Amino acid sequence: FLSEFIVLKRYFPGRKYMQTIKTAVIGLGVISEVHFDYFKNLEELKLTAVCDINPERVKTAAEKYRVKGYTDYRNMFEQEALDAVLILTDHFSHYPIAMCAFEHNVHVLCEKPITVRSSQAQEMINMAGKKNLVLAVDFCLRSIPHYKKIADIIHHRLGKILRADIIETRYFRTMAYYKSAVWRGTWKGEGGGILMNQAPHILDLIYWWFGQPEKISARLANKHHDIEVEDDVEIFMTYPEDARLRFYSNTWETPAGEYIYIVGEQGILSVNDNEMKFSAFERKIKEIINSPSDSLKDQISHTEKIEKETIPFSSQYEITKNFIDKLLGKTENLLVSGKDAAGSLLMANAAVVSHMQKKEIILKNFHPSEFDQQLEMLTSGKQRLTSRD
């Protein structure tokens, strides 16, 4: 028992041993119902308060879940003895809410993206570290079984990655979607289009699977929606030893699909919607190229068809459970840490600057202030999204 107390004291400095995590939810939009639905399966999570700027939403949720309701998160942090908060608000508000939580010694699980600006993401990470608090981000695709299998194959079976092509067009949106809230489809409201709203999920997978690239060159476009921001993005990434990755996504294409094709020294992994397979080479591809046989088939040891599994709860459930387990000392590792989320956000920020300034970005030389300045130009209307020749 003493050892458990010491572990827990590390996560809850100055507090007593706890068996439950007193948690508040800030932001009561559509996504909040997804989270509320699985809370009943997390015995250690105790929903204590809800908060939203919309009084009607607060009243409805507070009555439904029999908890206290607030319209100002600052008042909530002052009045409630919280252990953790789940932030489900608009992108720009993630930063001030998280920083306020840290000031009150409250752990944070934040909806994606961690925030809009890489500079602010780093401040969040620094503050959490300084206060010995946990910062996690809900990039829920990491909890889906077939994406875990892809990660395992990339990290343990493909060998050195030579090239990859990732196309994700399952984000179709109509103009009714963009008109459903005044902040949608605007630089000032979202900080970007598909790059900041839907594609962060795939950028997180890329960061998880391959790490951060050395160089980024991007093309953004607004092809079919009457909005300020991009509905179409293509990013070319260069990794060490000239390995290349291309990522493409949009919100205008239907019927939609997912296509992943990864070539490594020791095999090929392909995903075409619901079909997923891995072909392992007998030898490294360089040796195959120099072999007397002119047929690749002779060089494939075996091909596996990999089934896509279903999960019992929503994909968000596993992220939240991992967060709670981390707070209780049941695990050392977060599925998605603040540092992970900041890594993929830097890629998105660099992509915007690459397009707007029509140049390739070398990430080790890229400073977050470059994006901050670019975003200011876009939100103020001094610059507009145009095609890159």
N, C-alpha and C positions, 0 to 999 in steps of 0.2 A: 504493500500500500504506500509506503514511504517513497519508493522509487516512482510510482505513478504520480504522487503529489508533486515531486520535484519536476517531472516532465511537464505537468500541467501548469505549474507555477511559471515555467519558462514562457508559456503562451499567454498566461493571464497575470502579468506582473502586478503584485500588490493585491490580488484578489484571492478569495477562498476557493477551495476545491469545488468543482461543479460537475454535475452529471448531465446537465442540459445546457444548451447554448441559447441564451435569450436573443432573439433575432427580430429585426425590423425589416420591412420591405418598403422601399421608396420608389414610387412610380407604379401606378395602378392601371396601366394600359393593357392591351390585349395579351402581351407576353406574360403579365403577372399571373394570369389564370393558369398558365402552363406550370408555373412554379408552385402555386398554391395547391395544385392537384396532387403533387407528389409529396408535399410536406407530411402528409399522414403516414408515409412510409419511412420517415426519419424520426425515430423516437427521441433522439438527443436534441433535435431542433424544437425550440419552443417559440412559436410566433407570439411576439409581445406587442408590436405596434405596426401600424401602416401609415404611409404618408404620401400625399399627392397634392398638387396645387389646385386640383379640382375638388371642391367640397363635396359634391354629390358622390364622386367615386370613393372618397374617404368614408363618407357616411355608410355607403353600401357595403364596403369591405369590412369596416369596423364592426358593423352589426352582424354580418355573415360569419366572421371568424371570432367574434366576441373579444376584440382587443381594442386598445386605445387608438384613436385616429388623430392625425395632425395634417395641417396644410403647410407647415413650415418645418423643414428638417432640422433647423437650428434649435427650435423650441423642443423638438423631440429628443435631440441629443442631450439637451440640458435637463430634461425632466425624466428621461428613462435611463435605467441602469442596464444598458445594452452590452452584449458581448460581441455581436456581429450585425452587419447590415448587408442587405442585398439591394444593389442599386440597379434599377430598371428604367431609368429616365432617358431623356434625349442625350445625344453624344456630348455636347459641350458641358452639360451640367455634371458629368461624371467626376470631373476634376475637383470642383469646389465642394461637392458633397463628400467625396472620399477624403479630402484634406480635413474637412470638419470632423469626420468620423475619427480620423487618426488623432486629432487634437483631443478627442474625448476617449481615447484608448479603446476604440472599437475596431474590430477586424472587418475587412471589406471583401465581399465577393461582388464583382462588377460585371454587368452585361457587356458584351462586345460592342464597339471597340473599347479598349481601356479608356481612351479619350481621343480627341481629334489631333492634338499636337504632341509630337514626340518629346518636346521640351517639357511639357506638363506631365507626361507619363513618367519621365525620369524623376521629376519632383515627387510624384506619388510614391515611387519606389524608394527614394531616399528617405521620405518621411516615415514610411512603414518600417524601414530598416532601423531608423533612429529610435523609433518607439517600440521596437521589438514586436511588431504587429504583422499579421498575415494579409497579403494582398493577392487575391486570385481573380481570374477573369473567365467568364463563361463562354469559352470557345468549345461548344458542346460536341462538335464533330469528332473530337478526340476520344469520345466515349463510345463511338459507333464501331462495332466489331470489325467490319471489313477495312476501315481506315487504320485500325490497330494492326491488322494483318499486313497491310501495305507497308506500314512503318517497319514491321519486323522483317519483311522481305528486303526492303531497302537497306536496313542497317546490318543485316546478317547474311544475306544470300546473293544479292546482286553484285557485290564487289564494288569497285570504283564506278561511280555514275558517269556515263558518257554524254547522255542527252535525255531530255524529258519534254513531253508535250502534254499540257493539261488544259482541257477545254470544259468549261462549266457554264451551261446555259439554262439551268433550272430555276432562274430567278425572274421569270417573266412577270412584268408589272404593266397594268393598264394606267391610263391617265386618271381613272377614278381613284387608284391607290395614291398617286401623288397629290390629288386634290383632297384626300381624306384628312390631311392636317396641314396647316399653313407652313410648317417648317420643312415638310418633305420637298425634295428636289431643289433645295436652295443651298448656297454656300454658307449663308449666315445661320441657317437652321440645322444643317447636317454636317457641314464641313466637307462636303463632297457627295458624289452620287454612288454608283455601284461599288466604287473603291472603298467607301467609308461605311456602307450599309450592308450589302450582301457579300461582296467578295472578301472581306476580312476573314471569313471562315476558311476560304481556300488559301489565302496568304498565310494563315496560321498553320494549315496543314503543310504547306511548302516549307515554312520555317522549321516545323517539327521534323519533317522528313529529310530535308536537305541542308538545313542551316541557312544562314544569311549569305546571299550572293556577294561577290566582289563588285559587280557592276550591274546597273539597271538602266534600261532604255525603254521608255513607255510611249504609247500613243493612246490618247483619250479622245472620245468623240461623243457628241449628242446627235444620234442618228434619227430617232423616231419619236421622241417625247418633247412636249413643249415645256421644258424645264431648264434651269440655269446650268445644272451639273451634268456630268457624263452618264450616259446609259450604255456605254461600250468601252471596253478597256483591253489593251493588249500590252503585255510586259515581257521584254526579253531580258533574261538574267544570265550572267556569266559567273561560273564558279571556278575554283582553282583547277589548274591544268586544262583550261579552256572548255570545261563541261558547260553545256548550254541547256537552258530551260526556257520554254515559252509558255506563258499563261494567257488565256483568252476567256473573257466572260462578257455577257450583256444582259439587259433586262427587257429586250424587245423580241427575242426569238421564241417561237413556239411552233410545233411541239419541241420541248426542250430535251436536253440530254447531258450526260457526263461521259467524258472520254479522257482516259489517262494512259499514256504510253511512256514507259521508262526503260531505257537501255543501259545495262551495266556491263562490266567486263565479263560477268559470269551468268548472264541471263537477260530475259526480257519479261517485263510485267505489263499486262494490258488490262484495262477496264473499259468496257463499252456498255454503259448503263448497268444492267443487271448481270452481265457476263464478265467474269474476272478470271484470268488465268496467268500462270507463271511458267515460262519455259526456261529450264536450266541448261546451260552449255556444258559439254563434256570438258572443255578447256577454256581458258581465257580467250577473248575474241581476237586478240593479237596473234595468238598461236593458231587459231582457226583460219585467219586470213592467210597465214604463211603455210597452211597445210596443203598436201597434194590434192585433196578432194575439193571439187568446185560446188558442192551442195551443202547448204547450211543444215539441212535435215539430218545429214549424217553426223552432225556435231552436237545435236540436241540430245541430252541424256534422258530427259522426260519432260512432260508437260502436265501441270496440275490445273484442274478447274477448281476454283475456290468459291464456295457457296457464301452468299451474303446472308448473315443471320439477322433475326429480329431481336429487339431488346424489350424486356418486360415493362420498363417505364420510359418516360421521355428521356432524350439524350441529355437534357439539363440535369436530370436526377443524379447521375454519376459524378458530375462536376461538383454539385452541391454537397453530396455525401463525402467526397474526397476533401472538400473544404472543411466540413465539420469534423471529419476524422483527424485532419491536421491540427485543428484547434484542441482536440481532446488527446493529442499525443499518440493516436493510433497509427499514424503514418508520418514519415519524414518528408515525403515528396508530394508536391502539388501536381495535378494533371496539367494545369496551365497557370504559371506564376505571372506576376506583374512583369517580370523581366522577359518572359516568353512573349507576352502580349505586346510589350514595347518593341521587341525585335521585329515582329511582322508589321507593326504600325510604322516603323521607320522605313520599311520597304514601300508602304503605301504613300507616305509623305514624299519620298524620293521620286516615286513614279509621277506624282503631280508636277513636281519641279522639273523633272526630265521633259515632260510633255510641253509645259508652258514655256520653258527656256530652250526647247529644242536641242537638248544635249544629253549625252550619256553621263550618268552619275556614278562616280567611284565612291562607294559607301563609306570607306574608311576616312574619306576627306569631306563627307557630307555633314554639315552642321544643321541641327534642327531649326535654327533661326532662319535658314533659307526657306523652309516651308512656311514658317510663321509670317515672313514678309510676303511670300507669294499668296498665302491665304488672305492676308489683309487687302491685297490688291483685288482679289476676287470678291470678297465680301463687301467691299466698298464700291464695287462696280467700276473701278478704274481699269480693270482688265476683264475680259470675257473669255470663256472657253472657245477656242477656235481649232480647226484641224491643223495637224502637223504635216507639213509637206515632206 
